Amino acid sequence: MKVTAEDMSLNCIQRGCAGLAAVGCLLAAGCAVGPNFQTPAAPKVSGYTATPLAANLTATAMPGGEAQHLVAGLDIPGEWWQVFHSPPLNALIVSALTNNPDLKAAQAALRVAHENVLAQRGAYFPSLAGGFSATRQKQSELLAPAPNYPAVSSEFQYNLFTPEVTVSYMPDVFGLNRRTMESLRAQEAGVSFQLAATYLTLSANVVVAAIQEAALRGQIEATGELIDINSNMVQILRLQFTNGYAGGLDVAAQESQLAQEAATLPALRKQLAQQRDALAALAGRFPSASLAAKFELADLQLPADLPLSLPAQLVAQRPDVRQAEANFHAATAQIGIAIANRLPNITLTANAGSSALAIDQVFTSGTGFWGLGAQAMAPIFQGGTLLHQERAARAACVEAAEQYRGAVLTAFQNVADTLSALEQDAEALKATAAAADAARTTLDLTREQAQNGYAGYLALLNAEQTYQQARLNLVQAQASRLADSAALFQALGGGWWHHAELMEDQHEK
């Protein structure tokens, strides 16, 4: 049976690949150098605040003053913003989650990290490359004869055609590939948690911006009401001045009060316009695209039941903490990579092909060649570069560990601050509502007495100022209670784990 160069080359490649696979299996049993990552244990704390918090928050008989209950261990819904029972708010958040460029950028970053992981997988397999070269050259007559001499022409000119296949493989003796893959997977997990954090921050920002818009509308309404009151008083005083029952100083003082209150409206309207622009940007729209939704405090329902996750669960729920943990994991794997770079690298190679002077002779008998090889390279002197790179990796691991600890402390601080704020919000709203009622009663009585000549206009001005501040304080207290309720959902993680698209690449979960 005639054996061609093609058959011989194929047999050589098969033997080479088999040899590389056998050696690779033997060497793959080597250990991965460097420390193995251990997930940090949850903090051993039983609560968030130094003093126990009341499970029930004070109720006030007014809109936004409903009682709230802290329910330990209550799960956070994925669409937690729906607890405010505002269809326009729900629709705006859906628009933001669909169109916001920051969220889309975070999604693209996750795809980049995932593709980097898939790319690194190729290091586990032999690489196969094929090539073909065609050359025409002239050999010096003073050197060795050209191929097939003296069959070639007297000018020693000839063609050379060489198809070749090369197989190479680097066994993962010391775990360089495994540690690199581990680091990339951890980085991918960190990016996925960054996506979850962006998702949570975006939804929380929309909720808070809507509440702030509602608060500004409430302040504008309160200021408008006070302007109407003062306008009526100015008209009454002017009539009394005409009839000789009031002095010019009283009229001037009341007109000054009216002007001061009217001057606050442009600033409030400016803030409202800027808040609307902010909402449009969050929803991925230009400010010129008018938003259909307009938010009022009366349209936002205060959630009655508030979740209170167990402290041990918080580190698993907060995406920023999970991201810091993933970064810690990646930094730990980088130590192994730095150590492996200081150790020998082994490369196994096999090549086979054919060389002929004519293209039609490439795969004929006698033109084939093959070769097997193994190479070991070890760094001997690098001027301290590899040593200091390892030390830098160890220092970076310590840095990542402390950053993780800082993220945990910040998470607990956020929850504690929000819980304390909610407790004080309830008390503040109760006191502010009582103050607003008292100020309104005082203003009504003082105005009636002033009209009948039993009270001075200085007392009336003081009553108006007190009522104005009480109304504004009341609106702010209502908005603070709503905003801090949203802040608690955000501080506890926002239920991102209920969204499959955010969980697909959570390798660290």
C-alpha positions, 0 to 999 in steps of 0.5 A: 500500500502506498503511503502518501505525505498527506497520510503520514502528516495526518498520522503524525498529527494524531500521534502528536495530539495524543501525546500532548493529551496524555502528557497534559492529563498527567501534568493537570494533576498539579496544584494551583498555587496561591491562597484559596478564597474563603467567603467571609462570614456574616457579621455576628451582630443581632441588630442594627442600632444600639437601642431597640427600635419600636416595631410599630411607628407612630400614626397621625390622623392625616394623609401620609400619617398611617401607622407603619410596622417593621416586619423582621425577615419580610422578603423584599419584592422585586418591584418594591416601588409598587408598595407606594400604589402609584400607577404613574410611578410604576410606569415611569420606573418601567420606562427608566429601566428600559431606556436609561443609558447607565443601566444599558452601559452596565448590561454591556459591561456584563457582556464584556466580562462574560466574553472575557471568561469565555475567551480564557477557557481556550487556554485549557485546550491545545491550539491548532494553527495551519499555514501555507507558504509559497516562495521563489528564491535563488541560492548562492552558488558559493553555498550548499547546493539547492534542493535536488541539485543538480536537477535545478537550473544553473541559476540555482532558482527554485520554488518551495511550497510548504503546507504545515499544521502546528499543535501547541499546548501549555499544561496548567502545571501550577494552576496559572490558567485556573487562577486566571479563570477564577479571577475572571469569573470573580470579576464577572460576578463583580460586574453583575453585582454592579449591574444589580446596584445600578438597577437598584439605584436607578429605581430608588432615584426615580422614586425619590425624585417623584417624592421630591416633585410631589413635595415641591408641588405641595410647597407651591400649593401652600405658598399660593394659599398664603399669598391668597390670604395676604392678598385678601388682607392687603385689600382689607387694609387698603379699604380700612386705610381709605376709611381711616381705620388703618394706618399707612404703616400697617398697609405697607407692612402687609404689602411687604409680607405679601411681596416676600411670600410671592418672591418664594414662588419662582425659586420653588417653580425653578426647583420643580422644573429641574426635578422634572428634567431630572426625572426625564433624564432618569427615564432616558428622555430629553428634557424637551419630551414632556412627562405625562405623570405629575406627582402629588403627595396625596397620590403616594400611599405610605407602605404599611409593612416595612421589611427588616432583614436579618443582619446575617442576610444583609451582606447577601442582599446588598449588591455593593457588598457582594461586588466588594466580595467578588473583588476580594475573590478576584484579588485573591486569585491574582496572588496565585497568578503572580506566584505561577508567573515565577515558576516554570512554564512548559510548552508541548508542540507538534507540527507536521506538513510537506515541502515540495518544489512544485505545487502538484508534488506537495502531497506526494510520497517523500515530501512530508515532515513532522516533529514533536517537542517540549520546552520548559522556560523558567524565569531566572533573573528579572530584576525583581519584577516578578517578586514585586508583582507578587508582593503588589498582588498580596497588598492588593488582596489586603486592600480588597479585604478592607474595602469589603469590610468597609462596604459591610460597615457602610451597609449596616450604617445605611440601614441603621440611619434609615431605621432611626430616620423612620422612627423620628419621621413618624414623631416629627410628622405627628408634631408638625401636624399638630403645629400646623393645626394650631398655627391655622387656628391662631391665624384664623382667630387673629385675622378675625380679631384684626378685621374687627379691630381687636388685634394689631397687624403685627400680631397678624403678620406673626400669625401668618409667618408661623402658619406659612412655616408650619405648612411648609414643615408639614409638606416636608415631613410628609415627603421625608417619611415617604422618602425614608421608606423608599430608602429602607428598601434600597438600604436592604438591597431592593429585591434584585434577586427576584429578577432572573436577568440579574441572576443569570451570571451570579456565580458567587451567589 
